[in-house]
Each structure stands twice: as structure tokens, then as C-alpha cells.
Amino acid sequence: MSAQRHVLDVVDDDLWSRRAADVMAAAITAAVERRGRCLMAISGGSSPLDVFDRLAGLDVPWADVTIVQVDERVVPPDSPARNLAAQFERLGDVGARWLPLPVDALLAEDFPDESDLNEVAAEFLQQLTDTAGDPPVFDLVHLGLGSDGHTASLLPGDPAVGELRRYVALTELYGSGESMNRRLTLTRPVLDRSRMILWLISGASKGPMLKRLLDGDMSIPAGLIHPPHSVVVADHSAARAVHDRTDDDDHET
């Protein structure tokens, strides 16, 4: 396996969310200064919510920012599994423009499939390419890392991992019983073209997969993402498994 290069920033557990918010704010501000706008994509889950809270309180040129979702579950708007509500609760009042994934349109379909996706995603994709070009280029993409090696909603074994033509993909069903759902996700080609990917990784359970990510392990979905600039902000609990790494571009604070 050929190692993928990342800048690794390890911080104390209680400083992790503050550091992550500072890095995001700096990247957003730099994009606006260079290009007059920032197109940012954010991932779901509970771990980044405190980061978003802190980010909302920082001095960021939000009027020039468009926020896109990296992924979303195909569930009703009032479902606790829906990422957008929690994301909007933290960042909805900052003054940025929002471009959510078109999940609500998919919900209108009894059995959403790829043909449905092409139709319902057309307006979203038009807005995306109007903002970021065709193919679209994000200035900043925030990604997490699952304990199974997934990132975005690119899950091990799912056909969406291999989608290389479309900008968004629809996953297979996951979960059990009433919690089963499909997910809509940005695809690898879109993520690879991002000017910067910021991995936010915390908790001891993420340690083994963090090591595999840093080692360039292409057998996990996260290891298949190859942007030109990749920064990993990890807390000590997550980074304990990689404490012996000695790459020149790694640093600890």
C-alpha cells in the first residue's frame, strides 16, 4: 500500500472541538480572501456538533459561504436520524447560504432508485454546479471516520463507494426494523477534487481506523479519498494507536 499524505494535528481531548473550529474558520476565511466565496460541505453525526457550536461564534465571513451536506439519511424531516436539523440548529443563524441534499424529493418516491435520483437531484446539481463549476470543486469538506472505516455515507461493500461518474449517490438500505434507511452522499470524485479535506476524529474507538487512514489503507472507504490537501485533527484518545508515527508533516500541539 502506498501511504497517503496527511497533516496530522493531535490535541488534548478537551481542546479538540476548539481546535477543529479554529481550523475550519481559518480555511473558510482563506477561501473567501482568495476566491471571494467558500463552498463548504459538512458531515453528519453527533461528534462535530460541538465543533459547529464553536464555529458559529467565531469571526467568519459567513455571507460569502455556502454550506452543503456531505451526506444525509433518506428519512422524514422530523426523524432524529436526519442530520440537517442538528446542523441547522448550530449553523442556521450565521448568515450562510444552505444547499441541503435533496432528500425530501426522494421521500416522495415509493421505491427510490438510481433513475429517481437522476430526476430529483437535477435541481440540486444545477445549483451546485452554478456555485462551484462543473465538475464542482469544494473549498473545504469536513469528513468523519467510522469505526468500520466509512466516511461520508461511503460504507464498506456499498456500491456507492465505487460510483465514479455521478456527483451524488444513493446507498443501499442499512439498519434494522423501523430504523432501516438509505442514504444520499457526495461521491469520491467530488471529495477528491476538494481543495481541502478536514478530517475530524475523536474517541478511542476511532484509533485503529485512524491508523489505517494515515497509512493509506485503500481497503477501507476512507482510504480511497485522495484530495490535494488533507488535514486530520484528532484528539489524544483517537491518536493513541498512531503515537509512533514519525512522518515529517505530522505535528502535535
N, C-alpha and C positions, 0 to 999 in steps of 0.2 A: 504494500500500500504506500502511495506517495503522500507525504504529510501535507496537509493543507495549512497555510499560514494564517494565524490569528494573533491579534494583540490581546493578551490576557491581562486583565486588571482584577486583582484579588483584594477584597476589602473585608474588614470585620463584619460579622453578621448584622450588627445593629447599625452599620453605616451603609449597608448595601443599597437600600432604596434611595437614600440621599445621593449616593454616588451615581447610581443609574439615572436619576432625574437630571443631575448636573450634566452628564454626558449627552443625554438626549437634547437638553436645552442648548448646549454648545453646538451640536450638529445641526439643529434646526436654524439657529441664528446664522451659522456659517453658510448654509444653503441659501437663505434669504439674501445675505450680503453678496453672494456670488452670482445668483441667478434670479433674484427678485421674488422668489417664492420657494416654498418647501412642500413637496409631496411626501407625506409620511404614512406608513402603514403600521398598525398596532395589532398585536396578537391578543387572544382572549386568555381566560384563566384567572385565578384569584391572586397569584403571586405578584403580578405587576400593578395591582390596584393601588397599593400604597405609593408606588413609583409615580403613577398618574396623579395622585393627590398632591404629591410634592411638586411635580412638573407644572401643575396648574397654578402654583403660587410663585413660579419663577418669572423673571423678566424675559419674555419670549415674544417675537413679533407675530402673534397669532393671526392677525388679519391677513397675513400672506401665506398661511398654512392650510393645506387640505389634508384631512385625515381619512384614510381608507382602512377598512378592516382586512387583516391578513386572512382570517377565516371566520366562519360562523356556522352554528348548527341550524339545520332546517327545522325549526320549531316555532310555535306561535310567539308573538311579541311579549306575551306575559309569562312565558316559561322561564323559570330560574336558570335553565340551561342556556338561555340566549345571552351572548356576550355583550351585545350592543347596549343594553340597559345599564349595566355596571360601568361600561366605558364612558357612556354619555353622562352618567351621574358625576364622574370625576372630571371630564374634559368638555362637557357640553356647554359650559358658560364662558369659556375662554375667548370666544370670538372667532374660532377657526371654522372653515367650511368643512362639512362632512359629506363623504361619499360612501355610504354603507353598502355592503354586498347585497344583491337583490334577492334576499331570502323570502321576503313576503310574496313576491311574484311566484316563486316556486311552490309556496304553500297552497296556491290556488290550483295547482295541478294534483290530481289524484295519485298519479304514479310518476313523479318527476324522473326523467331520464336525460340522456345527452341531447336529444332533439329538443326537449323542453328547455334545457339550459341554454341552447343556442338562441332560442327565441326570447326568453325572459331576461337574459343577460345583455341583450343588444343595447338597450338604453344606458345601462351601467358602463359597458365597454366603450360606448361612444363618448360619454362624459370623461372616462378615464383617459382615453387617447387624446381627447381635446385638451386635457390638462397636462398630460405627460408625454405626448407623442406616440407614434405607432412604429415600432413597439414601445410600450410605456417604460419609462425609467423613473424609479423612485429615488428620492434623495436619501431617505432613511427608512429602513424596515426594522422593526423590533420583532425578534423571534424568541420563543422559549424553547425548552428542550424537555421532552418527556422521558420518563424512566425507561421507556421502551425504545428510545431513540427517535421518536417522531418529532417533527417541528411543523408549524402551521397546522393544517389537518392532513399532512402527508404522513399517513400511518403505515407501518410495516405491512407489506403484502397488498396494499390497496392499489388498484390500477391508476389512481390519481398521481401516485409517485412517478409513474412513467409518462405522464402527459407532457409532451414537449411542443405542442402546437398551440393549444388554447392558452389564454391568459388566466382563466379560472377553470376549475374542475369540480365535479360533484363526486363525492366519495360513495362507497357502499354503505349499507346500514351497519351501525355499531350500537352496542349496548344490549340490554335485555328487557323484555316486557314493555312497559309503557315508556321506558327511558330510551328505547331504540330510536335512532335518528340518523339522517345523513348529514353531511357537512359540505359547505361550499368553501373553496380555498383558492388562494392565489397559487400559481404553479411554479415549478422550478425555473423555467426560462425568465419569468418576471422577477423572481427573487435573485437570480444570478446577475441580472442587469442593474440591480440596485447599486447606487454609488456607495452606500454604506449599510451593512447589516450589523445591528447591535443585538447580541445575544444576552439576555438577562436570565441568569441561572442561580438559583439559591436552594439550599437544603441538601442534607447529606445523601438523600435518595438519588440525587442527580449526579453524584460524583462519578460512578462508573461510566455513565454515558458522556459526561463532560470529558473524561479522559479519552474516550473513543472519538469524540468530535475533534478534539485537539490533535489527535494522532492521524486525522484524515481517514477514518474508517468509513469506506464507501458502502459498507454492508448495512448501514443504518440510514434512514431517510435524511436526517440532519447532515450526515457526512457527504451528501450529494450536492449540497448548496455551495457554490463557488463564486461569491461576489468578488469584486476587485479589492474591497476593503472590509475586513471583518474584525469586530471588536467584541470581546467576551468580558462582561462584568459579572464576576462570580463572588459569592461570599466564601468565607473560610470553610464552612461546613461542606459546600459542594466541591471546593478545590482541594480538599484533603487528599483525594485519590490521585491528584496530579502534582503533589508538592515537590516531587523530584524532577519536574521538567526544567530544563535549563536553556530553552530557546532564547536567543538574544533579544527577541522582540517582546518577551514576557516581562512584566514588572509587577511589583507588589506595593500596595500603599497601606 
